[in-house]
Structure formats: structure tokens, C-alpha cells
Amino acid sequence: MVNKSKIKPIEILPTEPLTKLERNAIIDGVVTIRDLLLSFTNIPKVRMPVNYLDVNNYERQERWANEIGKQNSSNINQVNGGVMSQYLLGLQKETYIVYVTKDDLYICTDENGKYIKGSGNNGFSAGLSSENGPSIISTYRFKGIEDEIERARCLKTLVMHEMGHLFGVINETYRKKIDYRGGAHCVNDGCVMRQGWNVPEDWQQMTKDRIGKDPFCPQCLLDMRDWLNKKNYYYE
């Protein structure tokens, strides 16, 4: 018997109120990659709803993720993305979660979950995603971009990048060249799946590169299509 996966909706959960530009950029980034994913399916009239839940309109366990990230952080000025991701993964059942925080995010690298500055993760991360979710987006490192429209466009680039990871990009089984700084990333020019190591400068450049073009290179599109095929989705 072939295993099948049910198509799930995507929920965007902010920890604090966002500006209208930030909100629209995040939704647009999620919808853009959702539509790319669904373009590979042959299921007729398929839907994968994207729901934005205002912070004042949801009273659920997910709201505690940011506080848990603070409580388990060895740096008072940051939230522990690894702990937050594990907590959200335990809650993510019928949806894909895109969690948005305004706090500075870091990812622990040692076996005890301790903060190690500069050891493979640059001491912080603009975002964090695992294949099949959840995704965590931090707006913190973009707040220094004075132009609000440029800041929103960079945020959209980050969201598309993290959604790519959620939907199986990068596939390490056949790629010959991968940038392994802070995880597996694309090396192809113009692709939003490149590593944005310098924040916000790299994301500003990736945003300029993607305007008017497809966000993913052909290799990353192939990764996403392969992920979808392996999921063997069905729709009710």
C-alpha cells in the first residue's frame, strides 16, 4: 500500500502586531511559494488555504513558543530557535505553521543546546525551517532597513526562502554543489535559496536579484517537485 499525505493548510502566526507592509509581504511570500508547489500537482481544483491569524485573534498553545524561546535562551537578548521549533513541531498536526517573531533568533549548535557564537551559525539566524515545517521568521535583523518598502520586500524574500526549506529544498541526495553554511543552501546566482549570511545586506541583494524573475532556480524547483511527488498528496 502506498503511503499518502493529506494536503494541509498553512497558518501564519505572528507573536506581535505587524505593520500592514510586513503583514502583506509575509502573506505574499507564503502564497507565492504555495502556488509554485501546487503548480506541480495534477489534483484538480486543489486548495492549500493560507490563513493569517492576528496575534489578538488566537488563544492557543502556539502563542507560548516565543516565551519558551526566551526562557531557554542563554543569551538574554535572543530567543532559542531550536527549542521553539521543537515545541511548534509537537503542535503542528493539521497545518503547516509559519511563526513570526520580532525577537532576534539564534540556533543552538552544541549537544546541550548552549549558545555558541560564530560556530557555524553566525550567532543568529534570520529564519529557521525544517522539511515539513514548522517555519520561524524573525523580522529583527531587517529593522535597520530604513525604507519600509525595501524592508517588506526583503522580508518576503526571507519568507520564500524558509518556505522553500519547508517544501523540501535543498535535496542533498543528487546535488553536486551545496553551500553548507548554516544548513544546506543553493549556490546558483539569482536564487532565493542561497544563504543570506550577512543580514540584511545579503537579503537586500537577493531581493534585487529576484525582482521580476522566478524566485527559485531550476534545480530548486526540481527539489520542490520531487518533495511533492514523495508526499503523494491527496485532497479531500
N, C-alpha and C positions, 0 to 999 in steps of 0.2 A: 504494500500500500504506500502511495506517495504522500509524504507529509505536506500539508498545506498551511498557509498562514493567512489569517483574515486581515484585510486592509483596515487600518486603524486611523482615526482622525488625529490631527496634530493640535496640541494645546499650547498656546503661548502664555506663560505665567510670569508677569513682572513682579519684583519684590517691592517696588516703589512706583509711584506715578511717573510716566514718561511724557516727554513733550510730544506734541502732535507729529512733528517730523520724525522723531525717534520711533514712535509707535508705527507710523506708516512704513518707515524703512524696514523695520523688523518683519512686519506682515508681508511686505512686498518681497523681501528676501526669501522667506519661507515659501510663499506661493510660487515664486519663480522656479525654485528647485523642485517643489512638489509637482508642478506642471511638467518639468523636464522628465521626472521619474515616470509619471503616468503616460507620457508620450510613448513609452516603450511597451506598454501593456496592450493586449488585444481584447481586454474585457470591455464589452460595450457599455457606454454610459457610466463608466466608473467614476466614483467620487471619493475624495480623501479630504474631508472638511478641515479647514483651518479655523480654529476658534481662539480669539484673543480675549482673555479673562482679565478685566481690570482688577487691580490689587484690592479695591474696595468691594469687589463683587464675588470673591470666592473665599470661603472659610473652610479650608481643607488642610490636610497634613502637609501638603507641599509648601505651605507658607513658612514652615519651620526650617526648611532646608538652609536658608541663608543664616539663620541664627545658629544652627548646628555647625555650619561652616566657620562661624566666628568662634564658637566655643571650642572647636577642635583645631584652632589655628595656633601655631607657635609664634606667629607674628601678629601683634595686636592690630595692625593696620590692614590686614588682609583676611580673606576667607579661604578656607581649605576646600578647593575644588574637588579633590579626590573623595573626601568624606561626603560632600554634597551630592556628588554623582552616585555614590553607592546608596545613599538614602533615597534619592529620587528613583533609582532603578528598582528599589523594592516597592515603590508605589505605582510605577508605570506598568499598567496591565492592559487596559483597553485603549490607551492613547500613546502617542509619541509626545514627550514633554520637551518644550523649549523654554528653559528657565532663564530669566533676565535679571541680573543684579547690577546695581550701581557701585558695588564694592570692588576693590582690587582682588583679583583672583590669582591663586597660585596652586600648583600641583605638587604634592609631596612626591619624592623620588626614593627615599630610603625605606627599608623594610618596617621601620617603626612609625612611619608617617611623619617624620620630622622635616622641617623646612631646611632645605639645603640651597642656599643662594648660588645661582650660576651653575649648578650641576645638571646640565642637560635641559633645563627648562627656563633659563634666563631669570629665575627668581620670580616670575609672574607669567600669567597667560591671559590673553585677551578673550579666549574662549576654550571650551572643553567639550568634546563629544566622543562617544564610543559608537561603534557599529550597532545599529538598532536602538540607539538612544540610552539615556537622555542627552540633550544638548544644554550646555550652560553658556550664556553670553554675558560678558561684562562690558559695560559702557565706560568704565572708569578711565581707561588709558586713552580714550578718544576725547575726553572733555577739554583737553588743551587745544583742540582744533577750533579756532575762533569762528570760522564761517559755519553757520548752522547747517546749511545745505550740504557742504562738503562733509561735515561730521556725520550727517544722516546717510550720505552715500557710502562712506567708509563703514558705517555700521551695517548697512545692507550687504556689503562685500563680506564682512565677518560672518554674518548670519548664513549667507550662501555657502561659505567655506565650511562652517560647522554642520550644516545640513548635508553637505557632501559626505562628510565623515559618517554621519548617521546612516546614510544610504549606501554604505559600502565602498566609498572612495577613501583611501587608496587600496587597490587589490595587490598585495605583495607577492602573490604566487607566480606572476609572469612578468612583472616589470623588471627591466634591467637597471634602470636608474631611479633611485628614490632618495629624497632628502630626509634623513632620519633625525634631524634636529627637532626635539620636542614631539616626536611621533613620526609617522610616515606621511610625507608630503610630495607633491608633484614638483618636477624640475622644469616643466615646459613654460616658456615665456607666454605671458598673457592669461594664464590660467589662475583662477581664484583659489585653487587648491595648493598653491605654493605656500611655503612657510612665511608668515609675517613676523619675522624675528625682532625687527626694530619697530616698536609701536610708538606713535602712529605712522611713522614715515613709510614703512613697507606697505601698509594698508592704503595709504594715500596713493602710492604708486600703482598698486594692484587695482585700485578703483579707477584710476585714469586709464589703465590698460583695458579694463573690461567694458567701459562705456561704449555702447553701440556695437558690442560684439557678444558672442556666446560666452557665458561665464566659465564653462569648462572646456578643456582641450579634448580632442577625440579620444585620447587614452582614458581620461576620467569619465567621459560619457560611457565608454565601454565598461568601465568598472561598475557604474551605476546600473547599466543594463544587465550585467552578469549577476549583480546582487538581487535585482528584481526577479530574474529567472530562477535563482536558487530559492527565493522565498516561496515561489509557486503560489502566488496570491489568489485568493478567491474573494468574492464580494457578495454580500447579502443585501 
